[in-house]
Amino acid sequence: MSPRLVLQFLGLPQLHLDDQPIATDRRKTIALLAYLAVNDSDHGSQHYSREALSALLWPDYEQAKAFSNLRRTIWEVHQALGEGWLIAERETVCLNTGTAIDLDVANFLKLLAKSRQQAEPKLRIPLLIDAVKLYRNHFLTGFSLKDAYSFNEWAYAEAEDLRGKLAAALETLSEDYPAIGEAEKAIPYARRLITLDPLNEASHRKLMEVYIQAGQHSAASSNIRPVSRSCARNWGLTLSRKPVHSIRESIEAERKQSGFLLKSRSRPSRQNTTCLPSFPPLSGGRRKWIR
C-alpha cells in the first residue's frame, strides 16, 4: 500500500504520514505545503514558479536570499515527509499528484459541492454533517508568518471564504432538519451559526425560529435577554429596540397559536449605543442589531 499524507489546515495545522503525526517547528515548511495544497484544491494541480513562492514567503528579502531560503525550505519538506511528495524543478515547484494526499479543505469543499447536487433534504443532510465535522476551526487558526504579509493576506482571504461556506452549510442544516420534521436536531447547528458572528441578527432569528419549530417556545424567548447582556458585556452596546420587538412579536404569535402566552416584560431601555468598534469583516456578517 502506498503511503498516505494527511494535511489538516482547518484549525491548528496538523500533518500525518500513515497515521503518524509529523512534528516540524519550521513555519515556512507548513506555509509552503498549505499554499500548494489549498491552491491545488481550488484551481486544480499547478506548477508554481520559484520566483512567486520566494516573493510570497520572503517578500522583504533580496531575490537571491529569498531563493536560497526557498531551496532550504524545500529540503526541509523532503526531510520531514520523505522524497516524492514535492516535485522541485529548476524553475517551478508543485505537489506530486501521483501520491495519496488527503487534504481536509479539499474534502470539505467536495462534500459541500455534493450537497448542492441533492434536491432532497434527507440526502443533503448527511453530506453537510460530514462537512461541518471536518471544520475543526477556522483555516490556519493560530498560524501566521511574522515576515510574510503576502502569505498572511492570502491565508486570511482563504479563511474568510471558508468561513462563509461553513455559515451557508450551517444555515442549510438549520432549514433542512425542520423541513423533514426533526427541528430539534437543527438546534446545535443554529447555535454554531451564531458563534461565527454573534452580532448577526439573522443568525439569532434563525435560532429562535428553530426553537419554535422544535416546540421550545420558552427557549426561543429566553434567548433574547442573554444576547442583550452579551453585547453589553463584551462591547458596551445596547441592541436596537426594533429587531428585539420584532422577534418577540414573532414568538408571541407562535405561542398564541399553540395556546401559550409570554409573560409581559418591561420594555428595553431607550438608551442607545455608540458605533460598533472596527473589526475585520466576517463573511456574511452584517451587524444589523446595532443602531
C-alpha positions in Angstrom: 0.0 0.0 0.0 1.3 3.4 -0.9 2.0 5.9 1.9 -0.7 8.4 2.7 -0.2 12.0 3.7 -2.9 13.8 5.6 -2.8 17.6 5.7 -5.2 19.3 8.1 -5.4 23.1 7.9 -8.9 23.7 9.2 -7.8 24.7 12.7 -4.3 24.4 14.0 -2.1 22.9 11.2 -1.6 19.1 11.6 0.4 16.8 9.4 0.2 13.0 9.4 2.0 10.4 7.4 0.5 6.9 7.5 -1.4 7.9 10.7 1.8 9.0 12.4 2.0 12.7 13.3 4.8 14.7 11.7 6.4 17.2 14.1 8.0 20.2 12.5 8.8 23.6 14.1 9.6 25.2 10.7 6.6 27.5 10.0 7.7 28.1 6.4 7.6 24.4 5.7 3.9 24.3 6.8 3.2 27.5 5.0 4.6 26.2 1.7 2.6 22.9 2.0 -0.6 24.8 2.9 -0.2 27.2 -0.1 0.5 24.5 -2.6 -2.2 22.1 -1.4 -5.0 24.5 -0.9 -4.5 26.3 -4.2 -4.5 23.0 -6.0 -7.8 22.2 -4.3 -9.3 25.5 -5.5 -7.8 25.6 -9.0 -6.5 22.2 -9.9 -2.9 20.9 -9.9 -0.5 23.7 -10.8 3.2 24.4 -11.1 4.3 27.4 -9.1 7.3 29.4 -10.1 10.2 29.7 -7.6 10.1 33.4 -8.1 6.5 33.7 -7.0 6.9 31.4 -4.0 10.0 33.1 -2.7 8.3 36.5 -3.0 5.3 35.2 -1.2 7.2 33.7 1.8 10.1 36.2 1.9 8.7 39.5 0.5 11.3 41.8 2.2 14.4 39.8 1.2 16.6 40.3 -1.8 15.8 37.8 -4.6 19.0 35.8 -4.2 18.5 35.4 -0.5 14.7 34.6 -0.9 15.6 31.9 -3.5 18.2 30.4 -1.1 15.6 30.3 1.7 13.1 28.6 -0.6 15.6 25.9 -1.5 16.2 25.2 2.2 12.5 25.0 2.9 12.0 22.5 0.0 14.9 20.5 1.5 13.1 20.7 4.9 9.9 19.3 3.3 11.8 16.4 2.0 13.4 15.8 5.4 10.0 15.9 7.1 7.9 13.9 4.7 10.5 11.9 2.6 11.1 12.1 -1.1 8.4 12.1 -3.7 5.7 14.3 -2.2 7.1 17.5 -3.6 8.4 18.0 -7.1 11.1 20.7 -7.3 12.3 21.5 -10.8 14.7 24.2 -11.9 12.0 26.9 -12.3 8.9 25.5 -10.6 7.6 23.7 -7.6 4.5 21.6 -7.2 2.9 18.7 -5.2 3.2 15.3 -6.7 -0.4 14.5 -7.9 0.6 10.8 -8.2 0.8 10.5 -4.4 -2.0 9.9 -1.9 -2.6 13.3 -0.3 -5.7 13.8 1.9 -6.4 17.5 2.4 -9.3 18.5 4.8 -10.0 21.7 2.9 -10.5 19.8 -0.3 -12.7 17.2 1.4 -14.8 20.0 3.0 -15.3 21.6 -0.4 -16.1 18.3 -2.1 -18.8 17.5 0.4 -20.4 20.9 0.0 -20.4 20.5 -3.8 -22.1 17.1 -3.5 -24.7 18.5 -1.1 -25.6 21.2 -3.6 -26.4 18.5 -6.1 -29.1 17.0 -3.8 -32.6 18.4 -4.1 -33.9 16.3 -1.1 -33.1 17.4 2.4 -32.7 13.8 3.6 -30.0 13.3 1.0 -28.3 16.6 1.6 -28.2 16.5 5.4 -25.6 13.6 5.8 -23.2 15.4 3.4 -23.5 18.7 5.3 -23.0 17.0 8.6 -19.8 15.4 7.4 -18.6 18.7 6.0 -19.1 20.7 9.2 -17.4 17.9 11.2 -14.3 18.5 9.2 -14.3 22.2 10.1 -12.4 21.9 13.4 -11.8 25.6 13.4 -11.0 28.4 11.0 -8.3 28.0 8.4 -4.8 28.0 9.9 -6.1 29.1 13.3 -3.2 30.5 15.4 -0.8 30.3 12.5 0.9 33.2 10.7 4.3 34.3 9.4 5.8 37.4 11.0 7.8 38.3 8.0 5.4 37.3 5.2 2.5 39.7 5.0 1.6 38.4 1.5 1.1 34.9 2.8 -0.9 36.2 5.8 -3.2 38.1 3.4 -3.7 35.0 1.3 -4.4 32.9 4.4 -6.9 35.5 5.7 -8.8 35.6 2.4 -9.0 31.8 2.4 -10.2 31.7 6.0 -13.0 34.2 5.2 -14.1 32.3 2.2 -14.2 29.0 4.0 -16.0 30.6 7.0 -18.6 31.9 4.6 -19.1 28.4 3.2 -19.4 27.0 6.7 -22.1 29.6 7.5 -24.0 28.6 4.4 -23.8 24.9 5.4 -25.0 25.6 9.0 -27.9 27.7 7.7 -28.9 24.9 5.3 -28.9 22.4 8.1 -30.9 24.7 10.3 -33.6 24.8 7.5 -33.4 21.1 6.3 -34.0 19.4 9.6 -37.2 21.4 10.3 -38.3 20.6 6.7 -38.3 16.9 7.5 -39.9 17.3 10.9 -36.8 17.0 13.0 -36.3 20.6 14.1 -34.7 19.7 17.4 -31.7 18.3 15.6 -31.1 21.7 13.9 -30.6 23.5 17.2 -26.8 22.8 17.6 -26.2 23.9 14.0 -28.2 27.1 14.5 -26.3 27.8 17.7 -22.9 27.2 16.0 -24.0 29.6 13.2 -24.2 32.4 15.9 -20.6 31.8 17.0 -19.4 32.8 13.5 -20.8 36.3 14.0 -22.5 36.9 17.4 -24.0 40.3 16.3 -25.7 39.0 13.2 -29.4 39.4 13.7 -30.3 36.9 11.0 -28.4 34.1 12.9 -30.2 34.8 16.2 -33.5 35.0 14.4 -32.8 31.6 12.8 -32.0 30.0 16.2 -35.3 31.3 17.6 -37.2 30.1 14.6 -35.7 26.6 15.1 -36.6 26.7 18.8 -40.2 27.5 17.9 -40.3 24.8 15.2 -39.0 22.3 17.8 -41.7 23.4 20.2 -39.3 25.0 22.6 -41.0 28.4 22.9 -39.5 29.3 26.2 -36.0 28.7 24.9 -36.8 31.0 22.0 -38.0 33.9 24.1 -35.3 33.4 26.8 -32.6 33.7 24.1 -33.2 37.4 23.7 -32.0 38.6 27.1 -28.6 36.7 27.0 -27.9 38.2 23.6 -28.5 41.7 25.0 -26.3 41.0 28.0 -23.5 39.6 25.9 -23.5 42.7 23.7 -23.4 45.0 26.7 -20.7 43.0 28.5 -18.4 42.4 25.5 -18.8 45.6 23.5 -20.7 48.0 25.7 -23.6 48.0 23.3 -27.3 48.1 23.6 -29.4 46.2 21.0 -31.7 48.3 18.7 -35.3 48.0 20.0 -36.9 47.3 16.6 -35.3 43.8 16.0 -35.9 42.8 19.6 -39.6 43.7 19.5 -39.9 42.1 16.1 -38.5 38.8 17.3 -40.7 38.9 20.5 -43.8 39.5 18.4 -43.0 36.5 16.2 -42.5 34.3 19.3 -45.7 35.6 20.9 -47.6 34.9 17.7 -46.4 31.4 17.5 -47.1 30.8 21.1 -50.6 32.2 20.8 -51.3 29.7 18.0 -50.2 26.9 20.4 -52.3 28.2 23.3 -49.4 29.9 25.2 -48.7 33.5 26.1 -45.5 35.2 27.1 -45.4 36.9 30.4 -45.3 40.7 29.9 -41.9 42.2 30.5 -40.7 45.7 30.8 -39.6 47.4 27.6 -35.9 47.7 26.8 -34.2 50.9 27.8 -34.3 53.7 25.3 -30.6 54.2 25.8 -28.7 53.7 22.5 -25.2 52.8 21.7 -22.1 54.2 20.2 -20.9 52.8 16.9 -19.5 49.3 16.8 -15.7 49.2 17.1 -13.8 48.3 14.0 -13.3 44.6 13.4 -12.1 42.7 10.4 -15.2 41.9 8.2 -16.8 38.5 8.7 -18.3 36.6 5.7 -22.0 37.2 5.7 -21.7 39.1 9.0 -24.0 42.1 8.9 -24.3 43.7 12.3 -27.9 44.8 11.9 -28.7 44.8 15.6 -26.6 47.9 16.3 -28.1 51.2 15.7 
